[in-house]
Amino acid sequence: MWKIIVGFVVFAALALFVLMKSGGSIDMGDEKHDVGAAHEPAASAAVAEAASARTSAASQ
């Protein structure tokens, strides 16, 4: 049983080492909520406008 645990720990350490050396952005911290992230309400407004234009064109 202890061999399985040791094997898992070694595999996890090796995986983290490879991922960190490969240049991936690994953050072992908590979940982040970026308040300053750019939201795109204009895109959803554009979609709604296109949908309303499509419905009005289809009714004519």
C-alpha distance matrix in Angstrom:
0.0 3.8 5.4 5.4 6.8 8.9 10.0 11.1 12.9 14.6 15.6 17.0 18.8 20.2 21.4 23.1 24.7 26.1 27.4 29.0 30.6 31.9 34.1 32.7 33.4 30.1 30.5 27.5 29.9 30.7 32.6 36.1 39.3 42.0 45.2 47.4 46.1 49.0 49.4 51.6 53.8 56.6 54.6 54.1 57.8 58.8 56.8 58.5 61.9 61.4 60.5 63.5 65.7 64.4 65.2 68.6 69.4 68.3 70.6 73.6
3.8 0.0 3.8 5.4 5.1 6.2 8.5 9.9 10.7 12.3 14.1 15.4 16.6 18.2 19.8 21.2 22.5 24.3 25.7 27.0 28.5 30.2 32.3 31.2 31.8 28.5 28.8 25.8 28.2 29.3 31.5 34.9 38.3 40.9 44.1 46.1 45.1 48.1 48.8 51.1 53.5 56.2 54.4 54.1 57.8 58.7 57.0 58.8 62.1 61.7 60.9 64.0 66.1 65.0 65.9 69.2 70.0 69.1 71.4 74.4
5.4 3.8 0.0 3.8 5.5 5.1 5.9 8.5 9.9 10.4 11.9 14.0 15.2 16.2 18.0 19.8 20.8 22.2 24.0 25.5 26.7 28.2 30.7 29.7 30.8 27.7 28.5 25.8 28.6 30.0 32.1 35.2 38.7 41.1 44.5 46.3 45.0 47.8 48.6 50.8 53.3 55.9 53.8 53.8 57.5 58.2 56.5 58.4 61.6 61.0 60.4 63.6 65.6 64.3 65.3 68.7 69.3 68.4 70.9 73.8
5.4 5.4 3.8 0.0 3.8 5.5 5.0 6.1 8.7 9.9 10.4 12.1 14.2 15.2 16.2 18.2 19.8 20.9 22.2 24.1 25.6 26.7 29.1 27.7 28.7 25.6 26.4 23.8 26.5 27.6 29.4 32.7 36.0 38.5 41.9 43.7 42.3 45.1 45.6 47.7 50.1 52.7 50.6 50.5 54.2 54.9 53.1 55.0 58.2 57.6 56.9 60.1 62.1 60.8 61.7 65.1 65.8 64.8 67.2 70.2
6.8 5.1 5.5 3.8 0.0 3.8 5.4 5.1 6.2 8.6 9.8 10.5 12.3 14.2 15.2 16.5 18.3 20.0 21.0 22.5 24.3 25.7 27.7 26.3 26.9 23.5 24.0 21.0 23.6 24.8 26.8 30.1 33.5 36.0 39.4 41.3 40.1 43.1 43.7 46.1 48.4 51.1 49.3 49.1 52.8 53.7 52.0 53.9 57.1 56.7 56.1 59.1 61.2 60.1 61.1 64.4 65.2 64.4 66.7 69.7
8.9 6.2 5.1 5.5 3.8 0.0 3.8 5.4 5.1 6.1 8.5 9.9 10.6 12.2 14.1 15.4 16.4 18.3 19.9 21.1 22.4 24.2 26.4 25.5 26.3 23.2 23.9 21.1 24.0 25.7 27.9 31.0 34.5 36.8 40.2 41.9 40.8 43.7 44.7 47.1 49.6 52.2 50.4 50.5 54.1 54.9 53.4 55.4 58.6 58.1 57.7 60.8 62.7 61.7 62.9 66.1 66.8 66.1 68.6 71.4
10.0 8.5 5.9 5.0 5.4 3.8 0.0 3.8 5.5 5.1 6.0 8.5 9.9 10.4 12.1 14.2 15.2 16.3 18.1 19.9 21.0 22.3 24.8 23.9 25.2 22.3 23.5 21.2 24.3 26.0 27.9 30.8 34.3 36.4 40.0 41.5 40.1 42.8 43.7 45.8 48.5 50.9 48.9 49.0 52.7 53.3 51.7 53.8 56.9 56.3 55.8 59.1 60.9 59.7 60.9 64.2 64.7 64.0 66.6 69.3
11.1 9.9 8.5 6.1 5.1 5.4 3.8 0.0 3.8 5.5 5.1 6.0 8.5 9.8 10.4 12.2 14.0 15.2 16.3 18.1 19.8 20.9 23.1 21.7 22.6 19.5 20.5 18.1 21.1 22.6 24.3 27.4 30.8 33.0 36.5 38.2 36.7 39.5 40.3 42.4 45.0 47.5 45.5 45.6 49.3 49.9 48.3 50.4 53.5 53.0 52.5 55.7 57.5 56.4 57.6 60.9 61.5 60.8 63.3 66.1
12.9 10.7 9.9 8.7 6.2 5.1 5.5 3.8 0.0 3.8 5.5 5.1 6.1 8.5 9.8 10.6 12.1 14.2 15.3 16.4 18.2 19.9 21.8 20.6 21.3 18.0 18.8 16.1 19.2 21.0 23.2 26.1 29.7 31.8 35.3 36.8 35.7 38.7 39.7 42.1 44.8 47.3 45.6 45.8 49.4 50.2 48.8 50.9 53.9 53.6 53.3 56.4 58.3 57.4 58.6 61.8 62.5 62.0 64.5 67.2
14.6 12.3 10.4 9.9 8.6 6.1 5.1 5.5 3.8 0.0 3.8 5.5 5.1 6.1 8.5 10.0 10.4 12.2 14.2 15.3 16.4 18.2 20.6 20.0 21.2 18.4 19.7 17.6 21.0 23.3 25.4 27.9 31.5 33.3 37.0 38.2 36.9 39.7 41.0 43.2 46.1 48.4 46.6 47.0 50.7 51.2 49.9 52.2 55.1 54.5 54.4 57.6 59.3 58.3 59.8 63.0 63.4 63.0 65.6 68.2
15.6 14.1 11.9 10.4 9.8 8.5 6.0 5.1 5.5 3.8 0.0 3.8 5.5 5.1 6.0 8.6 9.8 10.5 12.1 14.1 15.3 16.4 18.9 17.9 19.5 16.8 18.6 16.9 20.5 22.5 24.1 26.6 30.1 31.9 35.5 36.7 35.1 37.7 38.8 40.8 43.7 45.9 43.9 44.3 48.0 48.4 46.9 49.3 52.2 51.5 51.3 54.6 56.2 55.1 56.6 59.8 60.2 59.7 62.4 65.0
17.0 15.4 14.0 12.1 10.5 9.9 8.5 6.0 5.1 5.5 3.8 0.0 3.8 5.4 5.0 6.2 8.5 9.9 10.5 12.2 14.2 15.3 17.2 15.8 16.7 13.8 15.1 13.2 16.7 18.7 20.4 23.0 26.5 28.3 32.0 33.2 31.8 34.5 35.7 37.9 40.7 43.0 41.1 41.6 45.2 45.8 44.4 46.7 49.6 49.1 49.0 52.2 53.9 53.0 54.4 57.6 58.1 57.7 60.3 62.9
18.8 16.6 15.2 14.2 12.3 10.6 9.9 8.5 6.1 5.1 5.5 3.8 0.0 3.8 5.4 5.2 6.1 8.6 9.9 10.5 12.2 14.2 16.0 15.3 16.3 13.4 14.9 13.1 16.6 19.3 21.3 23.6 27.2 28.7 32.4 33.4 32.2 35.1 36.6 38.9 41.9 44.1 42.4 43.1 46.6 47.2 46.1 48.5 51.3 50.8 51.0 54.1 55.7 55.0 56.6 59.6 60.1 59.9 62.5 65.0
20.2 18.2 16.2 15.2 14.2 12.2 10.4 9.8 8.5 6.1 5.1 5.4 3.8 0.0 3.8 5.5 5.0 6.2 8.6 9.9 10.5 12.2 14.7 14.5 16.3 14.1 16.4 15.4 19.1 21.8 23.4 25.4 28.9 30.2 33.9 34.6 33.2 35.7 37.3 39.3 42.5 44.4 42.5 43.4 47.0 47.2 46.1 48.7 51.3 50.7 50.9 54.2 55.5 54.7 56.4 59.4 59.7 59.5 62.3 64.7
21.4 19.8 18.0 16.2 15.2 14.1 12.1 10.4 9.8 8.5 6.0 5.0 5.4 3.8 0.0 3.8 5.4 5.2 6.1 8.6 10.0 10.6 12.9 11.9 13.7 11.6 14.1 13.4 17.2 19.6 20.8 22.8 26.2 27.4 31.2 31.9 30.2 32.6 34.0 35.9 39.0 41.0 39.0 39.8 43.4 43.6 42.4 45.0 47.7 46.9 47.1 50.4 51.8 50.9 52.6 55.7 55.9 55.7 58.5 60.9
23.1 21.2 19.8 18.2 16.5 15.4 14.2 12.2 10.6 10.0 8.6 6.2 5.2 5.5 3.8 0.0 3.8 5.5 5.1 6.0 8.5 9.9 11.2 10.2 11.2 8.7 10.9 10.3 14.0 16.8 18.3 20.1 23.6 24.7 28.5 29.2 27.7 30.4 32.0 34.2 37.4 39.4 37.7 38.6 42.1 42.5 41.6 44.1 46.7 46.2 46.6 49.7 51.1 50.5 52.3 55.2 55.6 55.5 58.3 60.6
24.7 22.5 20.8 19.8 18.3 16.4 15.2 14.0 12.1 10.4 9.8 8.5 6.1 5.0 5.4 3.8 0.0 3.8 5.5 5.3 6.1 8.6 10.4 10.7 12.3 10.6 13.1 12.9 16.6 19.7 21.4 22.7 26.2 27.0 30.7 31.1 29.7 32.3 34.2 36.4 39.7 41.5 39.9 41.0 44.4 44.7 43.9 46.6 49.0 48.5 49.0 52.2 53.4 52.9 54.8 57.6 57.9 58.0 60.8 63.0
26.1 24.3 22.2 20.9 20.0 18.3 16.3 15.2 14.2 12.2 10.5 9.9 8.6 6.2 5.2 5.5 3.8 0.0 3.8 5.5 5.2 6.1 9.0 9.4 12.0 11.1 14.3 14.8 18.5 21.3 22.4 23.6 26.9 27.4 31.2 31.3 29.6 31.8 33.6 35.5 38.8 40.4 38.5 39.8 43.3 43.2 42.3 45.2 47.5 46.7 47.3 50.6 51.7 50.9 53.0 55.8 55.9 55.9 58.9 61.0
27.4 25.7 24.0 22.2 21.0 19.9 18.1 16.3 15.3 14.2 12.1 10.5 9.9 8.6 6.1 5.1 5.5 3.8 0.0 3.8 5.5 5.2 6.9 6.0 8.5 7.6 11.1 12.1 15.7 18.4 19.1 20.1 23.3 23.8 27.6 27.7 25.9 28.1 29.9 31.7 35.1 36.7 34.9 36.1 39.6 39.6 38.8 41.6 43.9 43.2 43.8 47.1 48.2 47.6 49.6 52.4 52.5 52.6 55.5 57.7
29.0 27.0 25.5 24.1 22.5 21.1 19.9 18.1 16.4 15.3 14.1 12.2 10.5 9.9 8.6 6.0 5.3 5.5 3.8 0.0 3.8 5.5 5.7 6.0 7.4 6.8 9.9 11.2 14.5 17.7 18.8 19.4 22.7 22.9 26.6 26.6 25.2 27.6 29.8 31.9 35.3 37.0 35.4 36.9 40.2 40.3 39.8 42.6 44.8 44.4 45.1 48.3 49.4 49.0 51.1 53.7 54.0 54.3 57.1 59.2
30.6 28.5 26.7 25.6 24.3 22.4 21.0 19.8 18.2 16.4 15.3 14.2 12.2 10.5 10.0 8.5 6.1 5.2 5.5 3.8 0.0 3.8 5.4 7.6 10.0 10.3 13.6 15.0 18.2 21.5 22.5 22.9 26.1 26.0 29.6 29.2 27.8 29.9 32.2 34.1 37.7 39.0 37.4 39.1 42.3 42.2 41.8 44.7 46.8 46.1 47.1 50.3 51.1 50.7 53.0 55.6 55.6 56.0 58.9 60.8
31.9 30.2 28.2 26.7 25.7 24.2 22.3 20.9 19.9 18.2 16.4 15.3 14.2 12.2 10.6 9.9 8.6 6.1 5.2 5.5 3.8 0.0 3.8 5.7 9.1 10.3 14.0 15.9 19.1 21.9 22.3 22.6 25.5 25.2 28.9 28.3 26.5 28.2 30.4 31.9 35.5 36.7 34.8 36.6 39.9 39.5 39.0 42.0 44.0 43.2 44.1 47.4 48.2 47.6 49.9 52.6 52.4 52.8 55.8 57.7
34.1 32.3 30.7 29.1 27.7 26.4 24.8 23.1 21.8 20.6 18.9 17.2 16.0 14.7 12.9 11.2 10.4 9.0 6.9 5.7 5.4 3.8 0.0 3.8 6.4 8.6 12.0 14.6 17.3 20.2 20.4 20.2 22.8 22.2 25.8 25.0 23.3 25.1 27.5 29.2 32.9 34.0 32.4 34.3 37.4 37.2 36.9 39.9 41.8 41.2 42.4 45.5 46.2 45.9 48.3 50.8 50.7 51.3 54.3 56.1
32.7 31.2 29.7 27.7 26.3 25.5 23.9 21.7 20.6 20.0 17.9 15.8 15.3 14.5 11.9 10.2 10.7 9.4 6.0 6.0 7.6 5.7 3.8 0.0 3.8 5.9 9.5 12.2 14.9 17.3 17.2 17.2 19.9 19.6 23.3 22.8 20.9 22.8 24.9 26.7 30.2 31.6 29.9 31.5 34.8 34.7 34.2 37.1 39.2 38.7 39.6 42.7 43.7 43.3 45.5 48.1 48.2 48.7 51.5 53.5
33.4 31.8 30.8 28.7 26.9 26.3 25.2 22.6 21.3 21.2 19.5 16.7 16.3 16.3 13.7 11.2 12.3 12.0 8.5 7.4 10.0 9.1 6.4 3.8 0.0 3.8 6.5 9.8 11.9 14.3 14.2 13.8 16.5 16.1 19.8 19.5 17.9 20.2 22.4 24.6 28.0 29.7 28.3 29.8 33.0 33.2 33.0 35.7 37.8 37.6 38.5 41.5 42.6 42.5 44.6 47.1 47.5 48.0 50.7 52.7
30.1 28.5 27.7 25.6 23.5 23.2 22.3 19.5 18.0 18.4 16.8 13.8 13.4 14.1 11.6 8.7 10.6 11.1 7.6 6.8 10.3 10.3 8.6 5.9 3.8 0.0 3.8 6.4 9.1 11.7 12.2 12.7 16.0 16.5 20.2 20.6 19.2 21.9 23.8 26.2 29.4 31.5 30.1 31.2 34.5 35.1 34.6 37.0 39.5 39.4 40.0 42.9 44.3 44.1 46.0 48.6 49.2 49.5 52.1 54.3
30.5 28.8 28.5 26.4 24.0 23.9 23.5 20.5 18.8 19.7 18.6 15.1 14.9 16.4 14.1 10.9 13.1 14.3 11.1 9.9 13.6 14.0 12.0 9.5 6.5 3.8 0.0 3.8 5.4 8.2 9.2 9.7 13.3 14.1 17.8 18.6 17.7 20.8 22.7 25.5 28.4 30.8 29.8 30.7 33.9 34.8 34.4 36.6 39.1 39.4 39.9 42.6 44.3 44.3 45.9 48.5 49.3 49.8 52.1 54.4
27.5 25.8 25.8 23.8 21.0 21.1 21.2 18.1 16.1 17.6 16.9 13.2 13.1 15.4 13.4 10.3 12.9 14.8 12.1 11.2 15.0 15.9 14.6 12.2 9.8 6.4 3.8 0.0 3.8 6.8 9.0 10.7 14.5 16.1 19.6 21.0 20.3 23.6 25.1 28.1 30.8 33.4 32.4 33.0 36.2 37.4 36.8 38.7 41.5 41.8 42.1 44.8 46.6 46.6 48.0 50.6 51.6 51.9 54.1 56.6
29.9 28.2 28.6 26.5 23.6 24.0 24.3 21.1 19.2 21.0 20.5 16.7 16.6 19.1 17.2 14.0 16.6 18.5 15.7 14.5 18.2 19.1 17.3 14.9 11.9 9.1 5.4 3.8 0.0 3.8 6.7 8.1 11.8 13.7 16.9 18.6 18.4 22.0 23.5 26.7 29.2 32.0 31.4 31.8 34.8 36.3 35.9 37.6 40.3 41.0 41.2 43.7 45.7 45.9 47.1 49.7 50.9 51.3 53.3 55.8
30.7 29.3 30.0 27.6 24.8 25.7 26.0 22.6 21.0 23.3 22.5 18.7 19.3 21.8 19.6 16.8 19.7 21.3 18.4 17.7 21.5 21.9 20.2 17.3 14.3 11.7 8.2 6.8 3.8 0.0 3.8 6.2 9.6 12.2 15.1 17.5 17.3 20.9 21.9 25.2 27.3 30.3 29.8 29.8 32.8 34.6 34.1 35.5 38.4 39.2 39.2 41.5 43.7 44.0 45.0 47.5 49.0 49.3 51.1 53.8
32.6 31.5 32.1 29.4 26.8 27.9 27.9 24.3 23.2 25.4 24.1 20.4 21.3 23.4 20.8 18.3 21.4 22.4 19.1 18.8 22.5 22.3 20.4 17.2 14.2 12.2 9.2 9.0 6.7 3.8 0.0 3.8 6.7 9.8 12.7 15.2 14.5 17.9 18.6 21.7 23.8 26.9 26.3 26.1 29.2 31.0 30.4 31.7 34.7 35.5 35.4 37.8 40.0 40.2 41.2 43.8 45.2 45.5 47.4 50.0
36.1 34.9 35.2 32.7 30.1 31.0 30.8 27.4 26.1 27.9 26.6 23.0 23.6 25.4 22.8 20.1 22.7 23.6 20.1 19.4 22.9 22.6 20.2 17.2 13.8 12.7 9.7 10.7 8.1 6.2 3.8 0.0 3.8 6.1 9.3 11.5 11.2 14.8 15.8 19.2 21.3 24.4 24.1 24.3 27.1 28.9 28.7 30.1 32.8 33.8 34.1 36.3 38.4 38.9 40.0 42.3 43.8 44.4 46.2 48.7
39.3 38.3 38.7 36.0 33.5 34.5 34.3 30.8 29.7 31.5 30.1 26.5 27.2 28.9 26.2 23.6 26.2 26.9 23.3 22.7 26.1 25.5 22.8 19.9 16.5 16.0 13.3 14.5 11.8 9.6 6.7 3.8 0.0 3.8 6.0 8.9 8.7 12.1 12.8 16.3 18.1 21.3 21.3 21.3 23.9 26.0 26.0 27.1 29.8 31.0 31.3 33.3 35.5 36.2 37.2 39.4 41.0 41.7 43.4 45.8
42.0 40.9 41.1 38.5 36.0 36.8 36.4 33.0 31.8 33.3 31.9 28.3 28.7 30.2 27.4 24.7 27.0 27.4 23.8 22.9 26.0 25.2 22.2 19.6 16.1 16.5 14.1 16.1 13.7 12.2 9.8 6.1 3.8 0.0 3.8 5.4 5.5 9.2 10.7 14.4 16.5 19.3 19.7 20.3 22.6 24.5 24.9 26.3 28.6 29.9 30.6 32.5 34.4 35.3 36.7 38.6 40.1 41.1 42.9 45.0
45.2 44.1 44.5 41.9 39.4 40.2 40.0 36.5 35.3 37.0 35.5 32.0 32.4 33.9 31.2 28.5 30.7 31.2 27.6 26.6 29.6 28.9 25.8 23.3 19.8 20.2 17.8 19.6 16.9 15.1 12.7 9.3 6.0 3.8 0.0 3.8 5.5 8.6 9.6 13.4 14.9 17.8 18.8 19.2 21.1 23.3 24.1 25.1 27.2 28.9 29.7 31.2 33.1 34.5 35.6 37.3 39.0 40.2 41.7 43.8
47.4 46.1 46.3 43.7 41.3 41.9 41.5 38.2 36.8 38.2 36.7 33.2 33.4 34.6 31.9 29.2 31.1 31.3 27.7 26.6 29.2 28.3 25.0 22.8 19.5 20.6 18.6 21.0 18.6 17.5 15.2 11.5 8.9 5.4 3.8 0.0 3.8 6.4 8.7 12.2 14.2 16.5 17.7 18.8 20.4 22.3 23.5 24.8 26.4 28.1 29.4 30.8 32.4 33.9 35.4 36.8 38.3 39.8 41.5 43.3
46.1 45.1 45.0 42.3 40.1 40.8 40.1 36.7 35.7 36.9 35.1 31.8 32.2 33.2 30.2 27.7 29.7 29.6 25.9 25.2 27.8 26.5 23.3 20.9 17.9 19.2 17.7 20.3 18.4 17.3 14.5 11.2 8.7 5.5 5.5 3.8 0.0 3.8 6.2 9.6 12.3 14.5 15.0 16.3 18.3 19.8 20.8 22.4 24.2 25.5 26.7 28.5 30.0 31.2 32.8 34.5 35.8 37.1 39.0 40.9
49.0 48.1 47.8 45.1 43.1 43.7 42.8 39.5 38.7 39.7 37.7 34.5 35.1 35.7 32.6 30.4 32.3 31.8 28.1 27.6 29.9 28.2 25.1 22.8 20.2 21.9 20.8 23.6 22.0 20.9 17.9 14.8 12.1 9.2 8.6 6.4 3.8 0.0 3.8 6.5 9.4 11.1 11.8 13.5 15.3 16.5 17.8 19.6 21.0 22.3 23.8 25.6 26.8 28.2 30.0 31.5 32.6 34.2 36.1 37.7
49.4 48.8 48.6 45.6 43.7 44.7 43.7 40.3 39.7 41.0 38.8 35.7 36.6 37.3 34.0 32.0 34.2 33.6 29.9 29.8 32.2 30.4 27.5 24.9 22.4 23.8 22.7 25.1 23.5 21.9 18.6 15.8 12.8 10.7 9.6 8.7 6.2 3.8 0.0 3.8 6.1 8.6 9.2 10.2 12.2 13.9 14.8 16.3 18.1 19.5 20.7 22.4 24.0 25.3 26.8 28.4 29.8 31.2 32.9 34.8
51.6 51.1 50.8 47.7 46.1 47.1 45.8 42.4 42.1 43.2 40.8 37.9 38.9 39.3 35.9 34.2 36.4 35.5 31.7 31.9 34.1 31.9 29.2 26.7 24.6 26.2 25.5 28.1 26.7 25.2 21.7 19.2 16.3 14.4 13.4 12.2 9.6 6.5 3.8 0.0 3.8 5.3 5.5 7.1 9.0 10.2 11.4 13.1 14.7 15.9 17.4 19.1 20.4 21.8 23.5 25.0 26.2 27.7 29.6 31.3
53.8 53.5 53.3 50.1 48.4 49.6 48.5 45.0 44.8 46.1 43.7 40.7 41.9 42.5 39.0 37.4 39.7 38.8 35.1 35.3 37.7 35.5 32.9 30.2 28.0 29.4 28.4 30.8 29.2 27.3 23.8 21.3 18.1 16.5 14.9 14.2 12.3 9.4 6.1 3.8 0.0 3.8 5.4 5.3 6.2 8.6 10.0 10.7 12.3 14.3 15.4 16.6 18.3 20.0 21.3 22.6 24.3 25.8 27.3 29.1
56.6 56.2 55.9 52.7 51.1 52.2 50.9 47.5 47.3 48.4 45.9 43.0 44.1 44.4 41.0 39.4 41.5 40.4 36.7 37.0 39.0 36.7 34.0 31.6 29.7 31.5 30.8 33.4 32.0 30.3 26.9 24.4 21.3 19.3 17.8 16.5 14.5 11.1 8.6 5.3 3.8 0.0 3.8 5.5 5.0 6.1 8.6 9.8 10.3 12.1 14.1 15.2 16.2 18.1 19.9 20.8 22.1 24.1 25.7 27.1
54.6 54.4 53.8 50.6 49.3 50.4 48.9 45.5 45.6 46.6 43.9 41.1 42.4 42.5 39.0 37.7 39.9 38.5 34.9 35.4 37.4 34.8 32.4 29.9 28.3 30.1 29.8 32.4 31.4 29.8 26.3 24.1 21.3 19.7 18.8 17.7 15.0 11.8 9.2 5.5 5.4 3.8 0.0 3.8 5.4 5.0 6.3 8.7 9.8 10.5 12.3 14.3 15.2 16.4 18.5 20.0 20.9 22.5 24.5 26.1
54.1 54.1 53.8 50.5 49.1 50.5 49.0 45.6 45.8 47.0 44.3 41.6 43.1 43.4 39.8 38.6 41.0 39.8 36.1 36.9 39.1 36.6 34.3 31.5 29.8 31.2 30.7 33.0 31.8 29.8 26.1 24.3 21.3 20.3 19.2 18.8 16.3 13.5 10.2 7.1 5.3 5.5 3.8 0.0 3.8 5.4 5.0 6.2 8.6 9.8 10.5 12.4 14.2 15.2 16.6 18.4 19.8 21.0 22.8 24.8
57.8 57.8 57.5 54.2 52.8 54.1 52.7 49.3 49.4 50.7 48.0 45.2 46.6 47.0 43.4 42.1 44.4 43.3 39.6 40.2 42.3 39.9 37.4 34.8 33.0 34.5 33.9 36.2 34.8 32.8 29.2 27.1 23.9 22.6 21.1 20.4 18.3 15.3 12.2 9.0 6.2 5.0 5.4 3.8 0.0 3.8 5.4 5.1 6.1 8.6 9.8 10.5 12.2 14.1 15.4 16.4 18.1 19.8 21.2 22.9
58.8 58.7 58.2 54.9 53.7 54.9 53.3 49.9 50.2 51.2 48.4 45.8 47.2 47.2 43.6 42.5 44.7 43.2 39.6 40.3 42.2 39.5 37.2 34.7 33.2 35.1 34.8 37.4 36.3 34.6 31.0 28.9 26.0 24.5 23.3 22.3 19.8 16.5 13.9 10.2 8.6 6.1 5.0 5.4 3.8 0.0 3.8 5.4 5.0 6.1 8.5 9.9 10.4 12.1 14.2 15.2 16.2 18.1 20.0 21.3
56.8 57.0 56.5 53.1 52.0 53.4 51.7 48.3 48.8 49.9 46.9 44.4 46.1 46.1 42.4 41.6 43.9 42.3 38.8 39.8 41.8 39.0 36.9 34.2 33.0 34.6 34.4 36.8 35.9 34.1 30.4 28.7 26.0 24.9 24.1 23.5 20.8 17.8 14.8 11.4 10.0 8.6 6.3 5.0 5.4 3.8 0.0 3.8 5.4 5.1 6.1 8.7 9.8 10.5 12.4 14.3 15.2 16.4 18.5 20.3
58.5 58.8 58.4 55.0 53.9 55.4 53.8 50.4 50.9 52.2 49.3 46.7 48.5 48.7 45.0 44.1 46.6 45.2 41.6 42.6 44.7 42.0 39.9 37.1 35.7 37.0 36.6 38.7 37.6 35.5 31.7 30.1 27.1 26.3 25.1 24.8 22.4 19.6 16.3 13.1 10.7 9.8 8.7 6.2 5.1 5.4 3.8 0.0 3.8 5.5 5.1 6.2 8.6 9.8 10.6 12.3 14.1 15.3 16.7 18.8
61.9 62.1 61.6 58.2 57.1 58.6 56.9 53.5 53.9 55.1 52.2 49.6 51.3 51.3 47.7 46.7 49.0 47.5 43.9 44.8 46.8 44.0 41.8 39.2 37.8 39.5 39.1 41.5 40.3 38.4 34.7 32.8 29.8 28.6 27.2 26.4 24.2 21.0 18.1 14.7 12.3 10.3 9.8 8.6 6.1 5.0 5.4 3.8 0.0 3.8 5.4 5.2 6.1 8.5 9.9 10.5 12.1 14.1 15.5 16.9
61.4 61.7 61.0 57.6 56.7 58.1 56.3 53.0 53.6 54.5 51.5 49.1 50.8 50.7 46.9 46.2 48.5 46.7 43.2 44.4 46.1 43.2 41.2 38.7 37.6 39.4 39.4 41.8 41.0 39.2 35.5 33.8 31.0 29.9 28.9 28.1 25.5 22.3 19.5 15.9 14.3 12.1 10.5 9.8 8.6 6.1 5.1 5.5 3.8 0.0 3.8 5.5 5.0 6.1 8.6 9.9 10.4 12.1 14.3 15.6
60.5 60.9 60.4 56.9 56.1 57.7 55.8 52.5 53.3 54.4 51.3 49.0 51.0 50.9 47.1 46.6 49.0 47.3 43.8 45.1 47.1 44.1 42.4 39.6 38.5 40.0 39.9 42.1 41.2 39.2 35.4 34.1 31.3 30.6 29.7 29.4 26.7 23.8 20.7 17.4 15.4 14.1 12.3 10.5 9.8 8.5 6.1 5.1 5.4 3.8 0.0 3.8 5.4 5.0 6.3 8.6 9.8 10.5 12.5 14.6
63.5 64.0 63.6 60.1 59.1 60.8 59.1 55.7 56.4 57.6 54.6 52.2 54.1 54.2 50.4 49.7 52.2 50.6 47.1 48.3 50.3 47.4 45.5 42.7 41.5 42.9 42.6 44.8 43.7 41.5 37.8 36.3 33.3 32.5 31.2 30.8 28.5 25.6 22.4 19.1 16.6 15.2 14.3 12.4 10.5 9.9 8.7 6.2 5.2 5.5 3.8 0.0 3.8 5.4 5.1 6.1 8.5 9.8 10.7 12.7
65.7 66.1 65.6 62.1 61.2 62.7 60.9 57.5 58.3 59.3 56.2 53.9 55.7 55.5 51.8 51.1 53.4 51.7 48.2 49.4 51.1 48.2 46.2 43.7 42.6 44.3 44.3 46.6 45.7 43.7 40.0 38.4 35.5 34.4 33.1 32.4 30.0 26.8 24.0 20.4 18.3 16.2 15.2 14.2 12.2 10.4 9.8 8.6 6.1 5.0 5.4 3.8 0.0 3.8 5.5 5.2 6.0 8.5 10.0 10.9
64.4 65.0 64.3 60.8 60.1 61.7 59.7 56.4 57.4 58.3 55.1 53.0 55.0 54.7 50.9 50.5 52.9 50.9 47.6 49.0 50.7 47.6 45.9 43.3 42.5 44.1 44.3 46.6 45.9 44.0 40.2 38.9 36.2 35.3 34.5 33.9 31.2 28.2 25.3 21.8 20.0 18.1 16.4 15.2 14.1 12.1 10.5 9.8 8.5 6.1 5.0 5.4 3.8 0.0 3.8 5.5 5.1 6.1 8.7 10.2
65.2 65.9 65.3 61.7 61.1 62.9 60.9 57.6 58.6 59.8 56.6 54.4 56.6 56.4 52.6 52.3 54.8 53.0 49.6 51.1 53.0 49.9 48.3 45.5 44.6 46.0 45.9 48.0 47.1 45.0 41.2 40.0 37.2 36.7 35.6 35.4 32.8 30.0 26.8 23.5 21.3 19.9 18.5 16.6 15.4 14.2 12.4 10.6 9.9 8.6 6.3 5.1 5.5 3.8 0.0 3.8 5.4 5.0 6.2 8.9
68.6 69.2 68.7 65.1 64.4 66.1 64.2 60.9 61.8 63.0 59.8 57.6 59.6 59.4 55.7 55.2 57.6 55.8 52.4 53.7 55.6 52.6 50.8 48.1 47.1 48.6 48.5 50.6 49.7 47.5 43.8 42.3 39.4 38.6 37.3 36.8 34.5 31.5 28.4 25.0 22.6 20.8 20.0 18.4 16.4 15.2 14.3 12.3 10.5 9.9 8.6 6.1 5.2 5.5 3.8 0.0 3.8 5.4 5.2 6.6
69.4 70.0 69.3 65.8 65.2 66.8 64.7 61.5 62.5 63.4 60.2 58.1 60.1 59.7 55.9 55.6 57.9 55.9 52.5 54.0 55.6 52.4 50.7 48.2 47.5 49.2 49.3 51.6 50.9 49.0 45.2 43.8 41.0 40.1 39.0 38.3 35.8 32.6 29.8 26.2 24.3 22.1 20.9 19.8 18.1 16.2 15.2 14.1 12.1 10.4 9.8 8.5 6.0 5.1 5.4 3.8 0.0 3.8 5.5 5.4
68.3 69.1 68.4 64.8 64.4 66.1 64.0 60.8 62.0 63.0 59.7 57.7 59.9 59.5 55.7 55.5 58.0 55.9 52.6 54.3 56.0 52.8 51.3 48.7 48.0 49.5 49.8 51.9 51.3 49.3 45.5 44.4 41.7 41.1 40.2 39.8 37.1 34.2 31.2 27.7 25.8 24.1 22.5 21.0 19.8 18.1 16.4 15.3 14.1 12.1 10.5 9.8 8.5 6.1 5.0 5.4 3.8 0.0 3.8 5.5
70.6 71.4 70.9 67.2 66.7 68.6 66.6 63.3 64.5 65.6 62.4 60.3 62.5 62.3 58.5 58.3 60.8 58.9 55.5 57.1 58.9 55.8 54.3 51.5 50.7 52.1 52.1 54.1 53.3 51.1 47.4 46.2 43.4 42.9 41.7 41.5 39.0 36.1 32.9 29.6 27.3 25.7 24.5 22.8 21.2 20.0 18.5 16.7 15.5 14.3 12.5 10.7 10.0 8.7 6.2 5.2 5.5 3.8 0.0 3.8
73.6 74.4 73.8 70.2 69.7 71.4 69.3 66.1 67.2 68.2 65.0 62.9 65.0 64.7 60.9 60.6 63.0 61.0 57.7 59.2 60.8 57.7 56.1 53.5 52.7 54.3 54.4 56.6 55.8 53.8 50.0 48.7 45.8 45.0 43.8 43.3 40.9 37.7 34.8 31.3 29.1 27.1 26.1 24.8 22.9 21.3 20.3 18.8 16.9 15.6 14.6 12.7 10.9 10.2 8.9 6.6 5.4 5.5 3.8 0.0
